[in-house]
């Protein structure tokens, strides 16, 4: 399984794109500003999109991509998200005020089909099994465990302390855990009220994780990336922990 990191930053700026992961060229996991790095041909190859939550940095690329490929697409794209995220897309994005309603265009066969999912669901998409995982964030959010039958990885989505997650991962034993650590320990209060982790909060959470997968830190706020990673490595010397990088391609085999 190939995971292409098109965006993994908690903000924007030169060389920074927000959360966008492309899996095996045809499955998009979140649709942040990283979508703009794809060529027309690569956008047209995407068949399914799974979304963790409705915050702008995770969905902004979706309406822009649909407008880009509209005249050339051959078949609809399936979009999967929590029911409240689907409602937000319908009411606040595809409403003819913010953006055209691509759930109804073209009339004979709309370019996207929206599918409601919830925590505990298991999806079969392409050749993969996708489990919908709990997350803790101020807006309805889910994580995903994606398994191709040989390897698996977890993306937590944006999350704070999430005690419901770890028993599931202890059972499933993913090869890779991509987890949100947005703030340094010095911003603990901000992290807690905004539903994100710090290195110390991550350390407390990982006490509940029995396997030792590779851990990739994502959603780091611009300007404090090095400090976050220094704190993570100091607190978790026994863990395989690295920062996720835009442009990185991870192959699980």
N, C-alpha and C positions, 0 to 999 in steps of 0.2 A: 504494500500500500504506500502510495506516494502522497505526501502532504506538502504542498507548496505554500509558503508563508508570504502572502501578498501584502499583508499588513498586520501589525501586532502592537502598535503603540497606543498609549492612553491619550494621545493628542496628535496635533498636526504640526507641520513645519518641514523644512528642507530634509528630504530623505525619510520622512515619517508618514506612514499610512495607518489607518485604524483597522480594526480586526476584520480580516478577510483570509480564509484558508481555502485553498482549492485542492480537492482530494481526487486523485486519479483522473484529473482533467475534466471531469464531468459533474462533480458534486461540489457545491459551494457551501461552506460552513461560515455563516454570517457574511454580510455584504457591506463592509465599510468602504472607506476611501481607497483601499487596495484594489478594488475592482477596476479602477482606471488604468492599472498597469497591464490589463489584458488587451490583446488585439481583438479586432472584430471576429476573426476566425475562432479564437479561443472562447470568446463570449458565446458564440453560437453553439459551441460544443457543450455548454452547461445544460444539463437536463433537470437537475433538482437543486433546491436551495433549502437548507435547514437554518433557522434563525434562533438565536438564544433569547433575545429580548428586543424590545422596540426602541431602545435609545438610539439616537441619531447616528452615533459613530459605528453602529452595527448594521444599519439598514440603508444608509444614504446612497450606497452604490447601486441598490436594486432598482429604484425608479430610473436612474440615469442609464443603467445598462439596458433596461427594457426599451427606452427611447432610442438608444443607439442601434439595437438589433432589430427593431420593429419591422422594417421593410424587408429584412432578409431571413427572418426566423421561419423554420419549417414546421415546428411542432411546439406545443405549449411547454412552459417550464412549470414544474410543480414546486410550490413554496409551502414549507411546513413550519408551523409556529404555534405557540400557546394561543388559546382562544382570544385572550385579551390583546395579544399582539396582532392577530388577524383583524380584530375589530379596529385597532388603532390604524393599521394600514388602510383599511377600507374608509374610515371616517376622516383621517387626518392627512393621508398621503394621496391615495387614489380617489380624489374627490372633485376633480376638475378645478379646484381652487389652488391647491399646492401643486398638483400634477394631474395629467389625464388619468382617467379610470381604466387602467390596463386590465382590470378584471372583466371588462366588457368589450375590449378592443383587441383585434377586429371582431365585429359582431358575429361572424360565422364561426369563429373559433378563437376565443381570447388568448392572448399571449401568455397569461399566467393562470394557474389554478391554485387557489388557496386551500390548504388542508389544516384543520385544527388538530392539535396534539396536546397531550398533557403528561405530567410526571407519571412514570410507571408504564407508559405505552412502549411497545416494541415495534419498530418499523422495519420493513424490508424494502430497501431502496437500491436499485441496480443489483449488484452482487453483495450487498452489505446488510448486516443487521445493525440497527441503530436503536439503542435504549435511551429513553428520555429520563434524565436524572434531575433530582432536586437541586435548587440553587437558592441562595439567600441574597436578595437585592431589593431595593425600594420599589421596583416595578416587577411585574410577573416575569420571571426568568427561569430558564431551564439550562441544564448542561446536557452533553451527549457522550455516550460511549459507542464508538464506531468499530465494528468488527467485520473483517472480510473472511472469516473462517480460519485464518492462520495467525493474524496479528490484530491487536486492538489498541486504541488510544482513547483517552478521555479529554474532553475540553469542558472545563467547569462553567464556562460563561463568566460574566462578571459575578463575583460572589464575595460575601463576607464569611464569617464563621458558619460552617454548614455541617452540623453533626450528623445529619441524615445521610450524607454522601458516603462516608468512610466505610460503613458495613457493606455497602454495595460493591465498593472497590476491593475490599478484602475478599469478597467472593469471586469477583470477575478477574482480578489480577491483570490489569492492563499493562502493556509494554511501555507506554508513555503517558504521562500526566501533564497536560498543559493547563496551568492554573494562574489566575489573576492575582498579582501582587502589585498594586498600583502606587502605594505610598511607602515612604520610609517610616521607621518607628517614631520619629519625631512628629509625624502627622497622624498619630493613632486616633485622635478624636474625629478628625475628618474622615478617616478610613471607615470607622465604625458607623457614622451617621450616613455615609454614602454607600455602604454595602460593598466594601472592598477589603482586601487583606494588606497587612504590613508583614515584614519578615518575622516579627515576634508572633503575630497572630497565625501566620503560616506554620511556624514551629509548633505552636500549641495544637493546631489541627493535625499535623502529620504524626503526632503521637498516637493517633488512632489508625494510622495506615500501616498494616503489617507487611505487605510486599515492599520491594525496593525498586520501583520502576524508575526510568529516567524521568526527571522533572524539568519542565521548561517553563520559565516564568514569562508571562505575557502582560500586556496592558500597563506597562510601566509609564509613569507620568514623565513627560519630557523634562530634561534637566537634572533629574535625580536617578537616572537609570543605574549609574555606576554605584551610587551609595546604596540603592536597594540591593544590588547583587552582592556588594561587600557584606552587608548585614546578613543576607541569606546564607552566604557561605560561612560566615563566622558562627552563626547559630546552628547550622546544619552540616557540619563537616562530614558526617557519615552518609549523607544523601548524594545521589548523582544529580546535581542541580546546575542548570545553565540558563542563561537568558535566551529567549527566542529572538531571532533576528529576521528582519524583513529581507526577502530574497533567498532565505534558507530553504532547502528542499530536504525533507526528512523522509527516508525510506525505511519502512518497517518490513523486515523479511526474516 
